Amino acid sequence: MSSTFDRQIRPIYDAIDTGSNKSAIVACNKLLKKQPKNSLVKALKALALVRLQKVEESLVLSEEILAAKPTDESTLAAMSHVLRGLGRHSDIVTMYDTAWRQQPSNDDLAIQTFSANARTGNWKAAQQVAARMHKQFQEDRYLYWSVFCAVLQANDPATPPALRPVLYKLAHRLISSATIPSFVSADRFYVHLMILKELQMYDEATKLLESEMGRAVCRTSLVCDELRREIWTLKGSIKEEGQRAQDKVLKQGDRNWLEFLSVLDATFSDVASAKEVDDAAKESCKELINKTQQFLAQVADRDGMRDRSGPLALLELEVRARKYGLSTDASALYALAQSYFSQFGNKACCYEDLLPYVRFEGADLAQWTAFLETHTQTDTVDDLQRTINALKLVRYNLTQDELTPEQETKRAALYMETYSKGLKLGVDLPDTELQPADDLVLLASQTYVSLWKITNDATHLYRAVAVLEFGITKSKQSYLIRMHLIRLYQLLGAPSLALEHYRLLNAKQIQTDTVSHLILSRCSTFSLSSLGDLTYSNECMEASQIYLGNSQDTADFIVRAFVSEKYSQIPDFVALEDRLDNSLQRDIMKMEHVRMRVAHEPVTSDLVDMELIELKFIFDRLHFDNRDFDILPNYQPRIQPSFHEQTVLFGKPPGVTTMAIPLPESLHQGLPAS
């Protein structure tokens, strides 16, 4: 391209980049008068037209450009954006494939052809393209592209089950023909191990893993080490893996929790796998329990306050021993829990750590509660956190007799009193920081919700809102407080206030799919009421934007992962794209938006054709429920339903069946017959 043409074309690029598409079209028209056959200028004009939603004009230009079979990389890049905007993904593949066939020695065109197939998820064609690339350019990475595309094709739900082992065998044959061993790269080694695992070729996998280079790769790559652990388990070498994990923990100082789980699995492997456990197996397992206990105690003593893995593994060991009736000390679990709290009670994770192990009864419960109630200090941040954890754990084990309105009212007052003391520790914190006492506001609000459930008096919900609104003034960035307020305002029929707090959460990207259920799952209920908020419809439109850009973004991630040979990341990107394309929350939100449109807008052919017909395809999908219900912490007693269950509208979140609410007969008449 000449320097003169460069100067002429640069303003067009700048105009498109800045969104000045009309200016770009004017500049393109001027250049086309001088060079009417210039494909690059035509492609840029088509791109500007697409972004102005002038589809018909851009289609005419696109057909002209494709008919000319361009090979210029700039033209091809511009056309790929045009065709993507028009939804013509298969034409992108054809365009690059045609260009590569005209210039078969062009490595860049070959890569673009492969990338176009990868973006559309056409793994069969991508595998064939990568095989051609390896044959022509003799680069090992193209061989691995071909191998991994065969793996992805085998894992594709559309692939017939009988074809999957054939594809894995093809991948194994290809990877065995590589001139460079797979262990030169952690991700290549990962691909090799994954294929061997799927083909159940455990002996060959063991040979690779036991080699010096294989061990070196597993020491530095967590994904390879996790795959190695799975292979050892599948081949039945659970005890060998447990011994290996012990050596890694003691000699290498590895504190990966998966290593401790391997040790525990090996300890109970005999009784866990047997249908009937005889006395000899029990005695053998007891000996292993004693050895493991000594090992874990040694780790805990060595680490002290530096790491929680050892003490936590001791708790898990005791719980498993009780499960199989092999525990010899009735008070061991209480002693371990008390020791753990004494060491790590000043950490925010202590409550979640201990939750599976402190379901005490009788004398142990009384002793445990008495121990926790001695922690009431709020002089330092560590003291405050220890007190918060103690209050949470005491509340978790409350009995039915202790859940009276009077006692719950006293607890709520205690939580707020402790919160007031804790605020002094964060008085100098900037607005961007969370208050160390925030969890006490959540405890108090959930206590008032419990009171509402016990007494059926909505006054307690207003009290819960009052303490949360006070808490948000002290900790403006607390998303947990805002989520609690959203739930309670919905229960109280205050949709505008709930929507205001949701907007202040400022959910981004994938968070929209996981947390929008808080406000949008039943938004038509609030939008259509006499006191409803009409802006819920706008919120649905904004939240749906993530799904529009999902395919392009994740496809780009997949291509980048291939180029950088990060094969272990690709299945996650493929799964992410699939889960978002078939998101249950997406379709629930779509249904809610249609309900609002039907109620607020005239029933036109556009509404019927574009919206209601599309809804007919929702029920044919296999949905993925990506909604995050665990993001709301639960500080209610274990004998009560969780806070989420107590506050969800109508007692359960909406699902596929709740979307199928009959439409008025007049609207059904506008739909084509099924």
C-alpha positions as CSV (number, residue, x, y, z in Angstrom):
1,M,0.0,0.0,0.0
2,S,1.5,3.4,-1.0
3,S,2.2,6.1,1.5
4,T,-0.3,8.4,-0.2
5,F,-3.1,5.8,0.2
6,D,-2.0,5.2,3.8
7,R,-2.6,8.9,4.5
8,Q,-6.0,8.7,2.8
9,I,-7.2,5.6,4.5
10,R,-6.0,6.5,8.1
11,P,-8.8,9.0,8.7
12,I,-11.4,6.3,7.8
13,Y,-9.9,4.0,10.4
14,D,-9.9,6.8,13.0
15,A,-13.5,7.7,12.3
16,I,-14.7,4.1,12.7
17,D,-12.6,3.7,15.9
18,T,-14.2,6.8,17.4
19,G,-17.8,5.8,16.3
20,S,-18.0,8.5,13.6
21,N,-19.5,6.1,11.1
22,K,-21.2,8.7,9.0
23,S,-17.9,10.6,8.5
24,A,-16.3,7.3,7.6
25,I,-18.9,6.6,4.9
26,V,-18.4,10.1,3.4
27,A,-14.6,9.5,3.3
28,C,-15.0,6.1,1.8
29,N,-17.3,7.5,-1.0
30,K,-14.7,10.1,-1.9
31,L,-12.0,7.4,-2.2
32,L,-14.3,5.0,-4.2
33,K,-14.8,7.7,-6.8
34,K,-11.0,7.6,-7.5
35,Q,-10.6,3.8,-6.9
36,P,-14.0,2.2,-7.5
37,K,-12.6,-1.4,-7.2
38,N,-10.6,-1.0,-4.0
39,S,-11.8,-3.8,-1.8
40,L,-10.4,-2.4,1.5
41,V,-12.3,0.9,1.1
42,K,-15.5,-1.1,0.3
43,A,-14.9,-3.3,3.4
44,L,-14.5,-0.3,5.6
45,K,-17.6,1.3,4.2
46,A,-19.5,-1.9,4.8
47,L,-18.3,-2.0,8.4
48,A,-19.5,1.6,9.0
49,L,-22.9,0.7,7.4
50,V,-23.2,-2.4,9.7
51,R,-22.5,-0.2,12.8
52,L,-25.2,2.2,11.6
53,Q,-27.6,-0.8,11.3
54,K,-27.9,-0.3,7.5
55,V,-28.0,-4.0,6.9
56,E,-29.2,-4.2,3.3
57,E,-26.6,-1.7,2.0
58,S,-23.8,-3.6,3.8
59,L,-25.0,-6.9,2.4
60,V,-24.7,-5.7,-1.2
61,L,-21.2,-4.4,-0.6
62,S,-20.2,-7.6,1.2
63,E,-21.3,-9.8,-1.7
64,E,-19.2,-7.6,-4.1
65,I,-16.1,-8.0,-1.9
66,L,-16.5,-11.7,-1.3
67,A,-17.0,-12.3,-5.1
68,A,-13.6,-10.6,-5.7
69,K,-12.0,-13.2,-3.4
70,P,-9.7,-10.8,-1.5
71,T,-6.3,-11.9,-0.1
72,D,-5.1,-8.6,1.4
73,E,-4.9,-9.1,5.2
74,S,-6.4,-5.6,6.0
75,T,-9.4,-6.3,3.8
76,L,-9.9,-9.7,5.3
77,A,-9.7,-8.3,8.8
78,A,-12.3,-5.6,8.0
79,M,-14.6,-8.1,6.3
80,S,-14.4,-10.5,9.3
81,H,-15.8,-7.7,11.5
82,V,-18.5,-6.9,8.9
83,L,-19.6,-10.5,8.5
84,R,-19.5,-11.1,12.3
85,G,-21.8,-8.0,12.7
86,L,-24.2,-9.6,10.1
87,G,-24.1,-12.9,11.9
88,R,-22.6,-14.6,8.8
89,H,-19.9,-16.6,10.7
90,S,-19.7,-19.4,8.1
91,D,-18.9,-16.9,5.4
92,I,-15.9,-15.8,7.4
93,V,-14.6,-19.4,7.3
94,T,-15.2,-19.6,3.6
95,M,-13.5,-16.2,3.0
96,Y,-10.3,-17.1,4.8
97,D,-10.2,-20.6,3.4
98,T,-10.5,-19.2,-0.2
99,A,-7.7,-16.7,0.5
100,W,-5.4,-19.3,1.9
101,R,-6.0,-21.6,-1.1
102,Q,-4.9,-18.7,-3.3
103,Q,-1.7,-18.2,-1.2
104,P,-1.0,-21.6,0.3
105,S,2.4,-20.6,1.6
106,N,1.0,-17.7,3.7
107,D,1.2,-18.8,7.3
108,D,-0.9,-15.9,8.6
109,L,-3.8,-16.8,6.3
110,A,-3.6,-20.4,7.5
111,I,-3.8,-19.3,11.1
112,Q,-6.8,-17.0,10.3
113,T,-8.6,-19.9,8.6
114,F,-8.0,-22.1,11.7
115,S,-9.1,-19.3,14.0
116,A,-12.3,-18.7,12.0
117,N,-13.3,-22.4,12.4
118,A,-12.4,-22.3,16.1
119,R,-14.5,-19.2,16.7
120,T,-17.6,-21.0,15.3
121,G,-16.9,-24.2,17.3
122,N,-16.5,-26.2,14.1
123,W,-13.9,-28.5,15.6
124,K,-13.9,-31.1,12.8
125,A,-13.0,-28.5,10.2
126,A,-10.5,-26.9,12.5
127,Q,-8.8,-30.2,13.1
128,Q,-8.5,-30.8,9.4
129,V,-7.2,-27.3,8.8
130,A,-4.6,-27.7,11.6
131,A,-3.5,-31.1,10.1
132,R,-3.0,-29.4,6.7
133,M,-1.0,-26.6,8.4
134,H,1.3,-29.2,10.2
135,K,1.8,-31.1,6.9
136,Q,2.7,-27.9,5.1
137,F,4.6,-25.8,7.6
138,Q,6.0,-28.7,9.8
139,E,5.4,-26.8,13.1
140,D,4.7,-29.0,16.2
141,R,2.2,-26.5,17.6
142,Y,-0.1,-27.1,14.6
143,L,0.0,-30.8,15.4
144,Y,-1.2,-30.1,18.9
145,W,-3.9,-27.8,17.5
146,S,-5.1,-30.7,15.5
147,V,-4.9,-33.0,18.5
148,F,-6.8,-30.8,20.8
149,C,-9.5,-30.0,18.2
150,A,-10.1,-33.8,18.0
151,V,-10.4,-33.8,21.8
152,L,-12.9,-30.9,21.7
153,Q,-14.9,-32.7,18.9
154,A,-15.0,-35.8,21.1
155,N,-16.3,-33.8,24.0
156,D,-18.9,-32.0,21.9
157,P,-22.5,-33.0,23.0
158,A,-23.4,-33.2,19.3
159,T,-20.8,-35.9,18.6
160,P,-22.3,-39.5,18.6
161,P,-21.1,-41.5,21.6
162,A,-19.7,-44.3,19.4
163,L,-17.4,-41.7,17.6
164,R,-15.8,-40.3,20.7
165,P,-13.4,-43.1,21.4
166,V,-12.4,-43.1,17.8
167,L,-11.5,-39.4,18.0
168,Y,-9.5,-39.9,21.2
169,K,-7.6,-42.7,19.4
170,L,-6.9,-40.3,16.5
171,A,-5.6,-37.7,19.0
172,H,-3.4,-40.3,20.6
173,R,-2.0,-41.4,17.3
174,L,-1.3,-37.9,16.3
175,I,0.4,-36.9,19.6
176,S,2.5,-40.1,19.5
177,S,3.9,-39.0,16.1
178,A,5.2,-35.7,17.4
179,T,9.0,-35.3,16.9
180,I,9.3,-33.3,20.2
181,P,8.1,-34.9,23.5
182,S,5.0,-33.5,25.1
183,F,6.8,-32.7,28.4
184,V,8.7,-29.7,26.9
185,S,5.5,-27.7,27.7
186,A,3.2,-28.1,30.7
187,D,0.1,-27.6,28.6
188,R,1.2,-30.1,25.9
189,F,1.9,-32.6,28.7
190,Y,-1.6,-31.9,30.1
191,V,-3.1,-32.7,26.7
192,H,-1.1,-36.0,26.5
193,L,-2.2,-37.1,30.0
194,M,-5.8,-36.2,29.4
195,I,-5.9,-38.4,26.2
196,L,-4.3,-41.3,28.1
197,K,-6.8,-40.9,30.9
198,E,-9.8,-41.0,28.6
199,L,-8.4,-44.1,26.8
200,Q,-7.7,-45.7,30.2
201,M,-4.1,-46.2,29.2
202,Y,-2.9,-45.9,32.8
203,D,0.4,-47.8,32.3
204,E,1.5,-45.4,29.6
205,A,0.4,-42.5,31.7
206,T,2.3,-43.9,34.7
207,K,5.5,-44.2,32.6
208,L,5.2,-40.6,31.6
209,L,4.5,-39.4,35.1
210,E,7.3,-41.4,36.7
211,S,9.9,-40.0,34.2
212,E,12.2,-37.3,35.5
213,M,10.7,-34.7,33.1
214,G,7.2,-35.7,34.0
215,R,7.8,-35.2,37.7
216,A,9.4,-31.9,37.0
217,V,6.3,-30.7,35.0
218,C,3.9,-31.9,37.8
219,R,6.0,-30.0,40.4
220,T,5.5,-26.7,38.5
221,S,2.0,-27.1,37.0
222,L,-1.1,-27.4,39.2
223,V,-3.3,-28.6,36.3
224,C,-0.9,-31.4,35.4
225,D,-0.5,-32.4,39.1
226,E,-4.3,-32.5,39.5
227,L,-4.7,-34.7,36.4
228,R,-1.9,-36.9,37.8
229,R,-3.8,-37.3,41.0
230,E,-7.0,-38.3,39.1
231,I,-5.1,-40.9,37.1
232,W,-3.6,-42.4,40.2
233,T,-7.1,-42.6,41.8
234,L,-8.6,-44.2,38.7
235,K,-6.0,-46.9,38.4
236,G,-6.6,-47.8,42.1
237,S,-3.4,-46.5,43.5
238,I,-5.0,-44.5,46.3
239,K,-2.7,-45.5,49.0
240,E,0.4,-44.9,46.9
241,E,-1.0,-41.4,46.1
242,G,-1.6,-40.8,49.8
243,Q,2.1,-41.7,50.6
244,R,3.2,-39.5,47.8
245,A,1.1,-36.6,49.2
246,Q,2.6,-37.1,52.7
247,D,6.1,-36.8,51.2
248,K,5.2,-33.6,49.4
249,V,3.7,-32.1,52.5
250,L,6.6,-32.9,54.8
251,K,9.6,-32.7,52.5
252,Q,8.5,-30.1,50.0
253,G,6.3,-28.0,52.3
254,D,3.4,-28.3,49.9
255,R,0.2,-27.0,51.6
256,N,-2.3,-27.6,48.7
257,W,-5.5,-28.8,50.3
258,L,-5.8,-31.5,47.6
259,E,-2.7,-33.1,49.0
260,F,-4.3,-33.4,52.5
261,L,-7.5,-34.9,50.9
262,S,-5.3,-37.5,49.2
263,V,-3.8,-38.5,52.5
264,L,-7.3,-38.7,54.1
265,D,-8.7,-40.7,51.1
266,A,-5.8,-43.2,51.4
267,T,-6.4,-43.6,55.1
268,F,-10.1,-44.7,54.7
269,S,-9.7,-46.3,51.2
270,D,-10.3,-49.9,52.6
271,V,-13.5,-49.1,54.4
272,A,-14.8,-46.6,51.9
273,S,-14.7,-49.0,49.0
274,A,-15.8,-52.2,50.7
275,K,-19.5,-53.2,50.7
276,E,-19.1,-55.0,54.0
277,V,-16.4,-54.1,56.4
278,D,-15.0,-56.9,58.6
279,D,-13.2,-56.5,62.0
280,A,-9.8,-57.0,60.4
281,A,-10.4,-54.1,58.0
282,K,-11.6,-51.9,60.8
283,E,-8.5,-52.6,62.9
284,S,-6.2,-52.0,59.9
285,C,-8.0,-48.7,59.3
286,K,-7.7,-47.7,62.9
287,E,-3.9,-48.1,62.7
288,L,-3.8,-45.9,59.6
289,I,-6.0,-43.3,61.4
290,N,-3.4,-43.2,64.2
291,K,-0.5,-42.8,61.8
292,T,-2.3,-40.1,59.8
293,Q,-3.2,-38.3,63.1
294,Q,0.4,-38.3,64.1
295,F,1.4,-37.0,60.7
296,L,-1.2,-34.2,60.7
297,A,-0.3,-33.2,64.2
298,Q,3.3,-32.9,63.2
299,V,2.3,-30.7,60.3
300,A,0.1,-28.5,62.6
301,D,2.9,-28.1,65.1
302,R,5.4,-27.2,62.5
303,D,3.2,-24.6,60.8
304,G,1.7,-23.0,64.0
305,M,-0.2,-19.9,63.1
306,R,1.2,-19.7,59.5
307,D,-1.1,-22.2,57.9
308,R,-4.6,-23.7,58.6
309,S,-4.2,-26.9,56.6
310,G,-3.0,-29.2,59.4
311,P,-5.6,-28.4,62.0
312,L,-8.4,-28.4,59.4
313,A,-7.3,-31.8,58.2
314,L,-7.3,-33.1,61.8
315,L,-11.0,-32.1,62.0
316,E,-11.8,-33.8,58.7
317,L,-10.0,-36.9,59.9
318,E,-12.1,-37.1,63.1
319,V,-15.4,-36.5,61.2
320,R,-14.6,-39.3,58.7
321,A,-13.6,-41.6,61.6
322,R,-16.9,-41.0,63.2
323,K,-18.7,-41.6,59.9
324,Y,-17.3,-45.1,59.7
325,G,-17.6,-45.8,63.5
326,L,-13.9,-45.8,64.0
327,S,-13.5,-42.9,66.5
328,T,-12.2,-43.8,69.9
329,D,-12.5,-40.5,71.7
330,A,-15.9,-39.0,72.1
331,S,-14.6,-35.5,73.0
332,A,-11.9,-35.4,70.3
333,L,-14.0,-33.3,67.8
334,Y,-14.9,-30.7,70.4
335,A,-11.2,-30.4,71.5
336,L,-10.0,-30.0,67.9
337,A,-12.7,-27.4,67.2
338,Q,-11.8,-25.5,70.3
339,S,-8.1,-25.6,69.4
340,Y,-8.8,-24.5,65.9
341,F,-10.9,-21.5,67.1
342,S,-8.2,-20.5,69.6
343,Q,-5.6,-20.5,66.8
344,F,-7.6,-19.0,63.9
345,G,-10.6,-17.4,65.4
346,N,-9.3,-13.9,64.4
347,K,-9.6,-14.8,60.7
348,A,-12.7,-14.0,58.7
349,C,-12.8,-17.6,57.2
350,C,-13.0,-19.3,60.6
351,Y,-16.8,-19.5,60.6
352,E,-16.9,-21.2,57.2
353,D,-14.0,-23.5,58.1
354,L,-15.7,-24.8,61.2
355,L,-19.2,-25.0,60.0
356,P,-19.1,-28.7,58.8
357,Y,-17.5,-29.9,62.1
358,V,-19.5,-28.2,64.9
359,R,-22.9,-29.8,64.8
360,F,-22.6,-30.6,68.5
361,E,-25.3,-32.0,70.7
362,G,-25.8,-32.4,74.5
363,A,-22.8,-31.9,76.7
364,D,-20.5,-31.0,73.9
365,L,-22.8,-28.3,72.7
366,A,-23.1,-26.8,76.2
367,Q,-19.4,-26.8,76.6
368,W,-18.8,-25.4,73.1
369,T,-21.3,-22.6,73.7
370,A,-19.9,-21.7,77.0
371,F,-16.4,-21.5,75.5
372,L,-17.5,-19.2,72.7
373,E,-19.5,-16.9,74.9
374,T,-16.2,-16.0,76.7
375,H,-15.1,-14.1,73.6
376,T,-16.6,-10.6,73.9
377,Q,-13.6,-8.3,73.4
378,T,-13.7,-5.5,70.7
379,D,-10.5,-3.6,71.6
380,T,-8.6,-4.6,68.4
381,V,-9.6,-5.7,64.9
382,D,-8.4,-9.3,65.8
383,D,-10.5,-9.3,69.0
384,L,-13.5,-8.0,67.1
385,Q,-13.2,-10.7,64.4
386,R,-12.9,-13.4,67.0
387,T,-16.0,-12.1,68.7
388,I,-17.9,-12.0,65.4
389,N,-17.0,-15.6,64.7
390,A,-18.0,-16.6,68.2
391,L,-21.4,-15.0,67.8
392,K,-22.0,-16.7,64.4
393,L,-21.0,-20.1,65.7
394,V,-23.2,-19.8,68.8
395,R,-26.1,-18.8,66.6
396,Y,-25.5,-21.7,64.3
397,N,-26.2,-24.3,67.1
398,L,-29.2,-22.6,68.7
399,T,-31.9,-25.1,69.7
400,Q,-35.7,-24.7,69.1
401,D,-36.2,-23.8,72.7
402,E,-33.8,-20.9,72.4
403,L,-35.6,-19.4,69.3
404,T,-38.2,-17.4,71.1
405,P,-39.2,-13.9,70.2
406,E,-37.8,-12.5,73.5
407,Q,-34.4,-14.2,73.2
408,E,-34.1,-13.3,69.5
409,T,-34.8,-9.7,70.3
410,K,-32.1,-9.7,72.9
411,R,-29.6,-11.3,70.4
412,A,-30.4,-8.6,67.8
413,A,-29.8,-5.9,70.5
414,L,-26.5,-7.6,71.4
415,Y,-25.3,-7.7,67.8
416,M,-26.1,-4.0,67.3
417,E,-24.4,-3.1,70.6
418,T,-21.3,-5.0,69.6
419,Y,-21.5,-3.3,66.1
420,S,-21.5,0.1,67.7
421,K,-18.4,-0.7,69.7
422,G,-16.7,-2.2,66.5
423,L,-17.4,1.0,64.5
424,K,-14.8,2.8,66.6
425,L,-12.1,0.6,65.0
426,G,-13.0,1.8,61.5
427,V,-13.7,5.5,62.2
428,D,-10.7,6.7,60.2
429,L,-11.2,4.3,57.2
430,P,-11.8,5.9,53.8
431,D,-15.2,5.4,52.1
432,T,-13.6,2.8,49.8
433,E,-12.9,0.4,52.7
434,L,-15.3,-2.0,54.5
435,Q,-15.9,-1.7,58.2
436,P,-14.5,-4.6,60.2
437,A,-17.8,-4.8,62.0
438,D,-20.1,-5.2,58.9
439,D,-20.9,-8.8,59.6
440,L,-22.7,-7.8,62.9
441,V,-25.2,-5.7,60.9
442,L,-25.9,-8.8,58.7
443,L,-26.3,-10.9,61.9
444,A,-28.8,-8.4,63.3
445,S,-30.8,-8.2,60.1
446,Q,-31.0,-11.9,59.8
447,T,-32.1,-12.2,63.4
448,Y,-34.9,-9.8,62.6
449,V,-35.9,-11.9,59.6
450,S,-36.0,-14.9,61.9
451,L,-38.3,-12.9,64.3
452,W,-40.5,-12.1,61.3
453,K,-40.7,-15.8,60.5
454,I,-41.5,-16.8,64.1
455,T,-44.1,-14.0,64.8
456,N,-45.3,-13.2,61.3
457,D,-45.0,-9.6,62.2
458,A,-43.7,-7.4,59.3
459,T,-42.5,-4.8,61.8
460,H,-39.3,-6.9,62.2
461,L,-38.6,-6.6,58.5
462,Y,-38.7,-2.8,58.8
463,R,-36.2,-3.1,61.7
464,A,-33.9,-5.2,59.6
465,V,-34.0,-2.6,56.8
466,A,-33.3,0.1,59.4
467,V,-30.1,-1.5,60.7
468,L,-29.0,-2.3,57.1
469,E,-29.6,1.2,55.9
470,F,-27.6,2.5,58.8
471,G,-24.8,0.0,58.1
472,I,-24.6,1.1,54.4
473,T,-23.9,4.7,55.5
474,K,-20.9,3.4,57.4
475,S,-19.7,0.9,54.7
476,K,-20.7,2.3,51.3
477,Q,-19.0,-0.5,49.3
478,S,-20.5,-3.4,51.2
479,Y,-22.2,-5.5,48.4
480,L,-23.5,-8.0,51.0
481,I,-25.5,-5.3,52.9
482,R,-27.0,-4.1,49.6
483,M,-28.0,-7.6,48.6
484,H,-29.7,-8.0,51.9
485,L,-31.6,-4.7,51.3
486,I,-32.6,-5.8,47.9
487,R,-34.2,-9.0,49.3
488,L,-36.0,-7.2,52.1
489,Y,-37.3,-4.3,50.0
490,Q,-38.8,-6.8,47.6
491,L,-40.6,-8.5,50.5
492,L,-41.9,-5.1,51.6
493,G,-43.1,-4.2,48.1
494,A,-40.6,-1.3,47.6
495,P,-39.3,-2.1,44.0
496,S,-37.7,1.3,43.4
497,L,-35.5,1.1,46.5
498,A,-34.5,-2.5,45.7
499,L,-33.6,-1.4,42.1
500,E,-31.6,1.5,43.4
501,H,-29.4,-0.7,45.6
502,Y,-29.0,-3.2,42.7
503,R,-27.7,-0.5,40.4
504,L,-25.3,0.6,43.1
505,L,-23.9,-3.0,43.1
506,N,-22.6,-2.1,39.6
507,A,-22.5,-5.8,38.5
508,K,-20.1,-6.3,35.6
509,Q,-19.9,-8.9,32.8
510,I,-20.4,-12.4,34.0
511,Q,-21.7,-11.1,37.4
512,T,-24.8,-10.0,35.5
513,D,-25.7,-13.6,34.8
514,T,-25.0,-14.8,38.3
515,V,-26.5,-12.1,40.5
516,S,-29.2,-10.4,38.3
517,H,-31.7,-13.0,39.7
518,L,-31.7,-10.8,42.9
519,I,-33.8,-8.1,41.1
520,L,-34.9,-9.4,37.7
521,S,-36.2,-12.9,38.2
522,R,-39.7,-11.6,39.0
523,C,-39.3,-8.0,38.0
524,S,-42.6,-7.9,36.0
525,T,-44.4,-8.4,39.3
526,F,-43.1,-5.1,40.5
527,S,-43.1,-3.2,37.2
528,L,-46.8,-4.0,36.5
529,S,-48.2,-3.1,40.0
530,S,-49.9,0.2,40.8
531,L,-46.7,1.3,42.6
532,G,-44.4,-0.3,40.1
533,D,-41.2,0.9,38.6
534,L,-41.2,1.2,34.8
535,T,-37.4,1.3,34.6
536,Y,-37.2,-2.4,35.3
537,S,-37.7,-2.8,31.6
538,N,-34.5,-0.8,30.9
539,E,-32.6,-2.8,33.4
540,C,-33.5,-6.0,31.6
541,M,-32.3,-4.5,28.3
542,E,-29.0,-3.4,29.9
543,A,-28.5,-6.8,31.6
544,S,-29.0,-8.6,28.4
545,Q,-26.0,-6.9,26.7
546,I,-23.6,-9.5,28.2
547,Y,-25.2,-12.3,26.2
548,L,-25.0,-10.3,22.9
549,G,-21.2,-10.0,23.2
550,N,-20.6,-13.4,24.8
551,S,-20.0,-15.5,21.7
552,Q,-17.5,-13.0,20.2
553,D,-15.6,-12.5,23.4
554,T,-15.3,-16.1,24.4
555,A,-14.4,-17.1,20.8
556,D,-11.6,-14.6,20.9
557,F,-10.4,-16.1,24.2
558,I,-10.4,-19.6,22.7
559,V,-8.3,-18.4,19.7
560,R,-5.8,-16.6,22.0
561,A,-5.5,-19.8,24.1
562,F,-4.7,-21.8,21.0
563,V,-2.1,-19.3,19.7
564,S,-0.4,-19.1,23.1
565,E,-0.8,-22.9,23.6
566,K,-2.8,-22.7,26.8
567,Y,-4.8,-25.9,26.1
568,S,-5.9,-26.4,29.7
569,Q,-7.9,-23.1,29.6
570,I,-9.8,-23.9,26.4
571,P,-12.4,-26.4,27.8
572,D,-13.3,-23.8,30.4
573,F,-13.8,-21.1,27.7
574,V,-15.9,-23.5,25.6
575,A,-18.0,-24.4,28.7
576,L,-18.4,-20.7,29.6
577,E,-19.7,-19.9,26.1
578,D,-22.2,-22.8,26.2
579,R,-23.4,-22.0,29.7
580,L,-24.1,-18.3,28.8
581,D,-25.7,-19.2,25.5
582,N,-28.1,-21.5,27.3
583,S,-28.4,-19.6,30.6
584,L,-31.6,-20.2,32.5
585,Q,-31.4,-16.6,34.0
586,R,-31.2,-15.2,30.5
587,D,-34.4,-16.8,29.4
588,I,-36.2,-16.0,32.7
589,M,-35.2,-12.4,32.2
590,K,-36.4,-12.5,28.6
591,M,-39.8,-13.8,29.7
592,E,-40.1,-11.1,32.3
593,H,-39.2,-8.4,29.7
594,V,-41.8,-9.7,27.3
595,R,-44.5,-9.7,30.0
596,M,-43.7,-6.0,30.7
597,R,-43.8,-5.2,26.9
598,V,-47.1,-6.9,26.4
599,A,-48.6,-4.9,29.3
600,H,-47.1,-1.5,28.5
601,E,-46.9,-1.5,24.7
602,P,-49.5,-1.9,21.9
603,V,-49.7,-5.5,20.7
604,T,-48.2,-5.0,17.2
605,S,-47.0,-7.6,14.7
606,D,-43.4,-6.6,15.6
607,L,-44.0,-7.5,19.3
608,V,-45.6,-10.9,18.4
609,D,-43.1,-11.8,15.6
610,M,-39.9,-10.7,17.3
611,E,-40.6,-11.6,20.9
612,L,-43.3,-14.2,21.4
613,I,-42.1,-16.5,18.5
614,E,-38.6,-16.4,20.0
615,L,-40.0,-17.6,23.3
616,K,-41.3,-20.7,21.8
617,F,-37.7,-22.0,21.4
618,I,-36.8,-21.4,25.1
619,F,-38.4,-24.7,26.2
620,D,-36.4,-26.8,23.7
621,R,-33.1,-25.9,25.3
622,L,-31.0,-27.7,27.9
623,H,-30.6,-24.9,30.4
624,F,-27.7,-24.2,32.7
625,D,-28.6,-22.6,36.0
626,N,-25.7,-20.2,36.6
627,R,-27.4,-18.2,39.3
628,D,-25.4,-17.8,42.5
629,F,-27.6,-18.3,45.5
630,D,-24.6,-18.9,47.9
631,I,-23.4,-15.3,47.5
632,L,-25.9,-14.4,50.3
633,P,-24.3,-15.6,53.5
634,N,-26.4,-17.6,55.9
635,Y,-26.2,-16.8,59.6
636,Q,-29.4,-18.5,60.7
637,P,-29.5,-21.5,63.1
638,R,-29.0,-24.9,61.4
639,I,-32.5,-26.0,62.4
640,Q,-34.0,-23.1,60.4
641,P,-34.2,-22.6,56.6
642,S,-31.4,-20.5,55.3
643,F,-31.7,-16.7,54.9
644,H,-32.0,-17.2,51.1
645,E,-34.9,-19.7,51.6
646,Q,-36.6,-17.4,54.1
647,T,-36.5,-14.3,51.9
648,V,-36.9,-15.6,48.3
649,L,-40.2,-14.5,46.8
650,F,-43.0,-17.1,46.9
651,G,-40.8,-19.6,48.7
652,K,-38.7,-20.7,45.7
653,P,-36.7,-19.1,42.8
654,P,-38.3,-19.3,39.4
655,G,-37.3,-22.1,37.0
656,V,-38.2,-23.4,33.6
657,T,-41.7,-24.5,34.7
658,T,-42.5,-21.0,36.2
659,M,-41.7,-19.4,32.8
660,A,-44.5,-21.3,31.1
661,I,-47.3,-19.0,32.2
662,P,-50.1,-19.0,29.7
663,L,-50.4,-15.9,27.5
664,P,-53.8,-14.3,26.7
665,E,-55.7,-16.0,23.9
666,S,-55.5,-12.9,21.7
667,L,-51.7,-13.1,21.7
668,H,-51.7,-16.8,21.0
669,Q,-53.7,-16.1,17.9
670,G,-50.7,-14.2,16.5
671,L,-48.3,-17.1,16.9
672,P,-47.8,-19.8,14.2
673,A,-49.0,-23.3,15.0
674,S,-46.4,-25.5,16.8
